[in-house]
Amino acid sequence: MIAKFYDAANGGFWQSTSDTSDLIVRVKDDYDGAEPSGNSIATLALLKLAAITGREDFKQAAETTLQLFAHRLQSQPAALAFMLHALDFWLDEPRRVVIAGETNSPALQKLLSAAHSVYQPNRIVLGNTGAVEPFAKTLTAKTEATAFVCTGNACRLPTSDVEILRQQLIK
């Protein structure tokens, strides 16, 4: 997406690739109607990917896109409602929920359902991802599905209890 559609000079994402020859003009969507614009979707996706992977290039492309549309966000926020969601994600430290255990175990599936049962727009849920979260590596020898709720570098106590997980997400 970055390689084919990103405007490195000015920020934002084009609707078409640079090698498209049959267009009169290349466009960068700046309106979220019934369907969010490509720029809004790309910005939120890159911010989430940056939070998951730590890749600064994803974060930089998203931030530059937010800067490109900053005036429009300030003057006509309703025109870019979904990009406001991306801006909110960028302004807030996302909460991460890491669930580790046997992928097909009923306990892991219950924890995963519980993690998705609480509405939090600035949350990332990662399943069975010991490689992504270093503290989850300790679970490789553990058979019980366990959830970690983290913000920044701080994590709450791990839990295998669905209700405790919900409470951790609410608070």
C-alpha positions as a Markdown table, in Angstrom:
| # | Residue | x | y | z |
|---|---|---|---|---|
| 1 | Met | 0.0 | 0.0 | 0.0 |
| 2 | Ile | 2.8 | 2.4 | 0.9 |
| 3 | Ala | 4.9 | 1.4 | -2.1 |
| 4 | Lys | 2.1 | 1.7 | -4.6 |
| 5 | Phe | -0.2 | 4.5 | -3.3 |
| 6 | Tyr | 1.6 | 6.7 | -0.8 |
| 7 | Asp | 2.6 | 10.2 | -1.7 |
| 8 | Ala | 6.0 | 10.5 | 0.0 |
| 9 | Ala | 6.4 | 14.1 | -1.0 |
| 10 | Asn | 3.1 | 15.4 | 0.5 |
| 11 | Gly | 1.5 | 12.6 | 2.5 |
| 12 | Gly | -1.8 | 10.8 | 1.9 |
| 13 | Phe | -2.7 | 8.0 | -0.4 |
| 14 | Trp | -3.7 | 8.2 | -4.1 |
| 15 | Gln | -6.6 | 6.2 | -5.4 |
| 16 | Ser | -4.5 | 4.9 | -8.2 |
| 17 | Thr | -0.9 | 3.8 | -8.7 |
| 18 | Ser | 1.6 | 6.1 | -10.4 |
| 19 | Asp | 1.8 | 3.9 | -13.4 |
| 20 | Thr | -1.9 | 4.1 | -14.2 |
| 21 | Ser | -1.9 | 5.7 | -17.7 |
| 22 | Asp | -5.6 | 6.0 | -18.5 |
| 23 | Leu | -6.5 | 8.7 | -15.8 |
| 24 | Ile | -6.9 | 12.4 | -16.4 |
| 25 | Val | -6.1 | 13.2 | -12.8 |
| 26 | Arg | -5.0 | 11.3 | -9.8 |
| 27 | Val | -7.1 | 11.8 | -6.7 |
| 28 | Lys | -6.6 | 11.6 | -2.9 |
| 29 | Asp | -10.0 | 11.0 | -1.2 |
| 30 | Asp | -10.8 | 13.5 | 1.5 |
| 31 | Tyr | -14.4 | 12.5 | 2.3 |
| 32 | Asp | -15.8 | 9.8 | 4.5 |
| 33 | Gly | -19.3 | 9.0 | 3.3 |
| 34 | Ala | -21.2 | 5.8 | 3.7 |
| 35 | Glu | -17.8 | 4.2 | 3.1 |
| 36 | Pro | -14.7 | 5.6 | 4.7 |
| 37 | Ser | -12.1 | 7.1 | 2.3 |
| 38 | Gly | -9.0 | 5.2 | 1.4 |
| 39 | Asn | -6.9 | 7.7 | 3.2 |
| 40 | Ser | -8.9 | 7.2 | 6.5 |
| 41 | Ile | -8.7 | 3.4 | 6.2 |
| 42 | Ala | -5.0 | 3.5 | 5.4 |
| 43 | Thr | -4.2 | 5.9 | 8.3 |
| 44 | Leu | -6.0 | 3.8 | 10.9 |
| 45 | Ala | -4.6 | 0.5 | 9.5 |
| 46 | Leu | -1.0 | 1.9 | 9.5 |
| 47 | Leu | -1.4 | 3.2 | 13.1 |
| 48 | Lys | -2.6 | -0.2 | 14.3 |
| 49 | Leu | 0.1 | -2.0 | 12.4 |
| 50 | Ala | 2.7 | 0.4 | 13.9 |
| 51 | Ala | 1.4 | -0.3 | 17.4 |
| 52 | Ile | 1.6 | -4.1 | 16.8 |
| 53 | Thr | 4.9 | -4.2 | 15.0 |
| 54 | Gly | 6.8 | -1.1 | 16.3 |
| 55 | Arg | 7.6 | -0.1 | 12.7 |
| 56 | Glu | 8.2 | 3.6 | 12.5 |
| 57 | Asp | 7.7 | 3.7 | 8.7 |
| 58 | Phe | 4.0 | 2.7 | 9.2 |
| 59 | Lys | 3.6 | 5.3 | 11.9 |
| 60 | Gln | 5.3 | 8.1 | 9.9 |
| 61 | Ala | 3.1 | 7.5 | 6.8 |
| 62 | Ala | 0.0 | 7.7 | 9.0 |
| 63 | Glu | 1.2 | 10.8 | 10.8 |
| 64 | Thr | 2.0 | 12.6 | 7.6 |
| 65 | Thr | -1.4 | 11.7 | 6.2 |
| 66 | Leu | -3.0 | 13.1 | 9.4 |
| 67 | Gln | -1.0 | 16.3 | 8.9 |
| 68 | Leu | -2.1 | 16.5 | 5.2 |
| 69 | Phe | -5.7 | 16.4 | 6.3 |
| 70 | Ala | -5.4 | 18.4 | 9.5 |
| 71 | His | -7.0 | 21.6 | 8.1 |
| 72 | Arg | -10.0 | 19.6 | 6.8 |
| 73 | Leu | -10.3 | 17.7 | 10.1 |
| 74 | Gln | -10.4 | 21.1 | 11.9 |
| 75 | Ser | -12.7 | 23.0 | 9.6 |
| 76 | Gln | -15.0 | 20.2 | 8.5 |
| 77 | Pro | -14.7 | 17.2 | 10.9 |
| 78 | Ala | -17.9 | 15.6 | 9.8 |
| 79 | Ala | -16.4 | 15.2 | 6.3 |
| 80 | Leu | -13.7 | 12.8 | 7.7 |
| 81 | Ala | -15.5 | 11.0 | 10.5 |
| 82 | Phe | -13.5 | 7.8 | 10.1 |
| 83 | Met | -10.2 | 9.7 | 10.0 |
| 84 | Leu | -11.2 | 11.3 | 13.3 |
| 85 | His | -11.2 | 7.7 | 14.6 |
| 86 | Ala | -7.6 | 7.3 | 13.3 |
| 87 | Leu | -6.7 | 10.7 | 14.9 |
| 88 | Asp | -8.2 | 9.5 | 18.2 |
| 89 | Phe | -6.2 | 6.2 | 18.0 |
| 90 | Trp | -3.0 | 8.3 | 17.3 |
| 91 | Leu | -3.7 | 10.6 | 20.3 |
| 92 | Asp | -4.3 | 7.8 | 22.7 |
| 93 | Glu | -2.0 | 5.0 | 23.9 |
| 94 | Pro | -3.7 | 1.9 | 22.4 |
| 95 | Arg | -4.5 | -0.9 | 24.8 |
| 96 | Arg | -3.3 | -4.3 | 23.8 |
| 97 | Val | -4.8 | -7.6 | 24.7 |
| 98 | Val | -2.5 | -10.5 | 24.1 |
| 99 | Ile | -4.1 | -14.0 | 24.4 |
| 100 | Ala | -1.7 | -16.9 | 24.5 |
| 101 | Gly | -2.4 | -20.6 | 24.5 |
| 102 | Glu | -3.5 | -23.5 | 22.3 |
| 103 | Thr | -5.2 | -21.9 | 19.3 |
| 104 | Asn | -8.2 | -24.2 | 19.2 |
| 105 | Ser | -8.7 | -24.6 | 22.9 |
| 106 | Pro | -12.2 | -23.6 | 24.2 |
| 107 | Ala | -10.5 | -21.5 | 27.0 |
| 108 | Leu | -8.6 | -19.4 | 24.5 |
| 109 | Gln | -11.7 | -18.9 | 22.4 |
| 110 | Lys | -13.7 | -17.8 | 25.4 |
| 111 | Leu | -10.9 | -15.3 | 26.3 |
| 112 | Leu | -10.9 | -14.0 | 22.7 |
| 113 | Ser | -14.7 | -13.6 | 22.8 |
| 114 | Ala | -14.4 | -11.7 | 26.1 |
| 115 | Ala | -11.7 | -9.4 | 24.7 |
| 116 | His | -14.0 | -8.5 | 21.8 |
| 117 | Ser | -17.1 | -8.1 | 24.0 |
| 118 | Val | -16.1 | -4.8 | 25.4 |
| 119 | Tyr | -16.2 | -1.7 | 23.1 |
| 120 | Gln | -12.9 | 0.1 | 23.0 |
| 121 | Pro | -12.0 | 1.6 | 19.7 |
| 122 | Asn | -8.4 | 2.1 | 20.6 |
| 123 | Arg | -7.6 | -1.6 | 21.4 |
| 124 | Ile | -5.7 | -4.2 | 19.6 |
| 125 | Val | -6.3 | -7.9 | 20.2 |
| 126 | Leu | -3.5 | -10.3 | 19.4 |
| 127 | Gly | -4.0 | -14.0 | 19.7 |
| 128 | Asn | -1.3 | -16.6 | 20.4 |
| 129 | Thr | 1.5 | -14.1 | 19.7 |
| 130 | Gly | 4.4 | -14.9 | 21.9 |
| 131 | Ala | 6.7 | -13.4 | 19.3 |
| 132 | Val | 5.0 | -10.0 | 19.4 |
| 133 | Glu | 4.9 | -9.6 | 23.1 |
| 134 | Pro | 8.1 | -10.6 | 24.9 |
| 135 | Phe | 6.3 | -11.4 | 28.2 |
| 136 | Ala | 4.0 | -13.9 | 26.5 |
| 137 | Lys | 7.1 | -16.0 | 25.6 |
| 138 | Thr | 7.0 | -17.4 | 29.1 |
| 139 | Leu | 3.7 | -19.1 | 28.3 |
| 140 | Thr | 5.1 | -21.5 | 25.8 |
| 141 | Ala | 5.4 | -24.2 | 28.5 |
| 142 | Lys | 2.0 | -23.3 | 30.0 |
| 143 | Thr | -1.0 | -25.1 | 28.7 |
| 144 | Glu | -3.7 | -22.8 | 30.1 |
| 145 | Ala | -4.9 | -20.0 | 27.9 |
| 146 | Thr | -3.9 | -16.7 | 29.4 |
| 147 | Ala | -4.7 | -13.0 | 28.6 |
| 148 | Phe | -2.5 | -10.0 | 29.2 |
| 149 | Val | -4.0 | -6.4 | 29.1 |
| 150 | Cys | -1.3 | -3.8 | 28.4 |
| 151 | Thr | -1.0 | -0.1 | 27.8 |
| 152 | Gly | 2.4 | 1.2 | 26.8 |
| 153 | Asn | 5.0 | -0.9 | 28.7 |
| 154 | Ala | 2.8 | -1.7 | 31.7 |
| 155 | Cys | 0.6 | -4.8 | 31.9 |
| 156 | Arg | -2.0 | -5.9 | 34.3 |
| 157 | Leu | -1.7 | -9.2 | 36.0 |
| 158 | Pro | -2.3 | -12.1 | 33.5 |
| 159 | Thr | -5.6 | -13.9 | 33.8 |
| 160 | Ser | -7.3 | -17.0 | 32.5 |
| 161 | Asp | -10.7 | -15.8 | 33.9 |
| 162 | Val | -13.1 | -14.3 | 31.4 |
| 163 | Glu | -14.8 | -12.0 | 33.9 |
| 164 | Ile | -11.5 | -10.7 | 35.2 |
| 165 | Leu | -10.4 | -10.0 | 31.6 |
| 166 | Arg | -13.7 | -8.0 | 31.0 |
| 167 | Gln | -13.1 | -6.0 | 34.2 |
| 168 | Gln | -9.5 | -5.3 | 33.2 |
| 169 | Leu | -10.8 | -4.0 | 29.9 |
| 170 | Ile | -13.5 | -1.8 | 31.4 |
| 171 | Lys | -11.1 | -0.1 | 33.9 |
